[in-house]
């Protein structure tokens, strides 16, 4: 079946209210008549400046938009919350973390199912973004690809290679007096050398493995990290 004969759910019947107001909105965004007939693809971007896990995703999104246009689609970038356990777990005993998965799924449903877009590409990174996006993909049942945001580069301190998990696990040694606070501070200062997912096999990494096993995932090469 040719692309011209494929019925896109994003193309409403001309003359209807939904068609008219959508046309007004999207023409004002610069879409052409030809664009209005193309597949509309959501880019679900969890970019955030709160955490190094997500800090590179705007650059990934820009390149992805170009790739979608080159392949005959129209990209629409949407944003969701981007919870990181190490950052967003600071308040209220980390009780914001687990509910954030449902928040992400609901946010995607509103922004992708609401306008009846034809597919989505999810930029997945740390912690709860990937399971929340998987939940949304199950709800929406539209073509979906996950772009996994790569892995953090690690650093070294005191002649040893270290990463964020080493920092996390050594906090207890400061409490017991086995490690000086200055050494913990030095480890924290050098543990991460680039953006992406941390080294621990926690939620982010395990859910990325699930995406790979399901055949939904592509990996992003983190520029400058060697990862």
C-alpha positions in Angstrom: 0.0 0.0 0.0 1.4 3.4 -1.0 1.8 6.1 1.6 -0.8 8.1 -0.2 -3.4 5.4 0.5 -2.6 5.1 4.2 -5.3 6.6 6.4 -3.6 8.6 9.1 -5.6 9.2 12.2 -4.1 12.7 12.5 -5.8 13.7 9.3 -9.3 14.8 10.1 -12.2 15.1 7.7 -12.1 18.5 6.0 -14.9 20.8 7.0 -15.2 19.5 10.6 -14.5 21.6 13.6 -11.5 19.5 14.6 -10.1 19.9 11.1 -10.6 23.6 10.9 -9.1 24.6 14.3 -6.2 22.2 13.8 -5.5 23.7 10.4 -5.5 27.2 11.9 -3.1 26.2 14.7 -0.7 24.3 12.5 -0.7 26.7 9.6 0.3 29.4 12.1 3.2 27.2 13.1 4.4 27.2 9.5 3.2 23.9 8.2 2.4 23.7 4.5 -0.6 22.0 2.9 1.7 19.1 2.1 2.9 18.9 5.7 -0.7 18.7 6.9 -1.1 15.4 5.1 2.1 13.8 6.4 2.5 11.5 9.4 2.8 13.5 12.6 5.3 12.0 15.0 5.7 13.0 18.6 9.2 13.3 20.1 8.8 12.7 23.8 11.7 14.7 25.3 12.6 14.3 29.0 15.3 17.0 28.8 16.1 18.7 32.1 18.9 20.9 33.4 18.4 19.4 36.9 20.3 16.2 36.2 23.3 15.2 34.0 21.2 12.2 33.1 19.0 14.3 30.8 21.2 17.3 29.9 22.1 16.2 26.4 18.6 15.3 25.1 17.8 18.6 23.5 20.7 18.0 21.1 19.4 14.5 20.4 15.9 15.9 19.7 17.2 18.4 17.2 18.9 15.7 15.1 15.8 13.5 15.5 13.5 16.2 14.1 15.7 16.5 11.0 15.7 12.7 10.5 11.9 12.6 10.8 11.5 15.4 8.3 14.0 13.7 5.9 11.9 10.5 6.0 8.6 12.2 5.2 7.2 12.9 8.6 6.4 16.0 10.7 8.0 16.0 14.2 6.3 17.6 17.2 8.5 17.8 20.3 6.7 17.5 23.6 8.1 17.7 27.2 7.5 15.6 30.3 8.9 15.7 33.7 12.3 14.1 34.1 12.8 12.5 37.5 16.2 11.4 38.7 16.4 9.4 41.9 19.6 11.2 43.0 18.0 14.6 42.5 14.2 14.3 42.9 14.5 12.0 45.9 15.7 14.8 48.1 12.2 15.8 49.5 9.6 13.9 51.5 11.6 10.7 51.8 11.8 10.3 48.0 8.0 9.9 47.8 7.9 11.9 44.5 9.8 9.2 42.6 7.5 6.2 42.1 4.4 8.3 41.3 6.3 10.1 38.6 6.0 7.1 36.3 2.2 7.6 36.3 2.7 11.3 35.8 4.9 10.7 32.7 2.5 8.2 31.2 -0.5 10.5 31.7 1.4 13.5 30.4 2.3 11.5 27.2 -1.3 10.4 26.8 -2.6 14.0 27.0 0.0 15.3 24.6 0.1 12.4 22.1 -3.3 10.7 22.2 -5.1 14.0 22.8 -4.1 15.4 19.4 -4.2 11.9 17.8 -0.6 11.9 16.6 0.5 9.0 14.4 3.5 7.7 16.3 6.1 8.7 18.8 9.8 8.5 19.6 10.6 8.5 23.3 14.0 9.9 24.4 14.6 7.7 27.5 17.2 8.3 30.1 17.5 8.0 33.8 15.2 6.2 36.4 11.5 6.5 35.8 11.4 8.0 32.3 11.7 4.7 30.6 9.0 2.8 32.5 6.7 5.8 32.3 7.2 5.9 28.6 6.6 2.1 28.3 3.4 2.5 30.2 2.3 5.2 27.8 3.2 3.1 24.7 1.0 0.3 26.1 -1.9 2.7 26.6 -1.7 4.4 23.2 -0.9 1.4 21.1 0.7 3.4 18.3 4.1 2.9 16.5 6.8 3.7 19.1 10.6 3.7 19.2 12.7 4.3 22.2 16.0 6.2 21.9 18.1 5.2 24.9 20.2 8.2 25.9 23.5 6.5 26.4 25.6 6.0 29.5 27.6 8.3 31.7 31.3 8.5 31.4 33.0 7.8 34.7 36.1 9.4 36.2 38.9 8.7 38.6 40.0 9.8 42.1 43.0 8.8 44.1 44.3 6.6 41.3 41.1 4.5 41.1 38.3 4.6 38.6 35.0 5.7 40.2 31.4 6.3 39.2 28.2 7.6 40.9 27.5 4.2 42.4 30.9 4.3 44.2 29.9 7.7 45.6 26.5 6.4 46.7 27.9 3.3 48.3 30.7 5.2 50.2 28.4 7.5 52.1 28.1 4.9 54.8 31.9 4.8 55.3 31.9 8.5 56.2 29.3 7.8 58.8 31.4 5.0 60.3 34.6 6.9 60.1 36.2 4.6 57.5 36.3 7.4 54.9 37.1 11.1 55.3 34.4 13.6 54.1 37.1 15.3 52.0 37.6 12.0 50.1 33.9 11.5 49.6 33.7 15.1 48.2 36.6 14.4 45.9 35.0 11.2 44.6 31.7 13.1 44.0 33.6 15.9 42.1 35.1 13.4 39.7 32.6 10.5 39.4 30.8 11.6 36.3 32.5 12.8 33.0 29.5 13.1 30.7 25.7 12.8 30.3 23.5 9.7 30.3 22.4 6.9 32.5 24.5 6.0 35.6 26.4 2.8 36.1 24.1 1.0 38.6 21.8 -1.7 37.3 18.7 0.1 38.7 15.5 1.1 37.1 17.0 2.9 34.1 19.4 0.2 33.0 17.0 -2.7 33.6 14.2 -0.9 31.7 16.6 -0.2 28.9 17.3 -3.9 28.7 13.5 -4.6 28.5 13.2 -2.1 25.6 16.0 -3.9 23.8 14.5 -7.3 24.5 11.2 -6.1 23.1 12.9 -4.8 20.0 11.8 -1.2 20.7 15.1 0.5 21.4 17.9 2.3 19.7 21.0 3.5 21.5 22.3 7.1 21.3 26.1 7.6 21.3 26.9 10.2 23.9 29.2 12.7 22.3 32.5 13.1 24.0 32.0 10.4 26.6 33.1 7.3 24.6 30.0 5.6 25.7 
